[in-house]
């Protein structure tokens, strides 16, 4: 069993007041959510709301909102999850409950990162850093992980590795195997996302390609050991991308098709149209030519309008290559304009992220020095 979860259960058994039990049980519900045990988490929230829904216990009210938001996010990657957690953050701020303000903003930063809201992402990270003045806080592993993701997405690989190591160290010290698993997963997932986007632009990133499939496999084994229900599709997607980038296109196509057949494209943060475009690219790059690109004949440039900026750009550049392979001619003006617009949006978002990181860097340096000075 996860040590962090065991400590929560022991704390519940020794709690002296009903409100203390309720707060600890909500923290346990968050653990259940991250394991993918959504019905158990929802039941806990319902029971707590029935007893403490009058708002007279601010800490419990905040944790109810946080838990509800995380359930919405982990179960369906629902954008409305941000509203719940933002409300929890604002409530903890207005009530001057510092620890919950840091915890809610740690999760809020995670969501802003995943929904490409980079300025808000940095604001949330900054809010947490302002509340972290000692080397032992519940939220250090979580915010360090999000900082690592943010830096890696911006291409600051070495700096990101420092924060991933911090997140790994603190999650290990806390006995929090869930966050440790997230460190292992996110490092590979974010790296693959960045490299795949740059690949679509024809850019070369210096990297050991063999590392991707090895790390994707390691992440899969770790999460299998945790018996997690929330991430298997994402791990399969990572493996598919790793195989693609390593040039093992037949194997990559097989992985993409398995995700499609299982109906789990959206759980990977994309959709079926995106998956079909990647399959078509596997065919093209495997030298199979126009005889196989008919798998993408039903795709339309608007099919990925709701995706993240980088995946939308990848989709449009894929369609450009598919069109070229099938017709031997230039793409339609509509597609050329959409692809150009997506590339510009991706470039602009990257520039925004880099600018925001530069603003945040003095705080990052200060916290890194504090945390690394207390390395055991």
Buried (B, 14 or more C-beta within 10 A) or exposed (E): EBEBBEBBBEBBEEBEEEBBBBBBBBBBBBBBBBBBBBEBBBEBBEEBBEEBEEEEBBBBBBBBBBBBBBBBBBBEBBBEBBEBBBBBBBBBBEBEBBEBBBBBBBBBBBBBBBBBBBEBBBBBBBBBBBBBEEBEBBBBBBBBBBBBBBBBBBBBBEBBBBBBBBBBBBBBEBBBBBBBBBBBBBBBBBBBBBBBBBBBEEEEBEBEEEEBBEBBBEBBEBBEEBEBEBBBBBBBBBBBBBBBBBEBBEBBBBBBBBBBEEEBBEBBBBBBBBBBBBBBBBBBBBEBEBEBBEBBEEBEBEBBEEBBBBBBBBBBBBBBBBBBBBEEEEBBEEBBEBBEEBBEBBEEBBEBBEBBBEEBBEBBEEBBEBBEEEEE
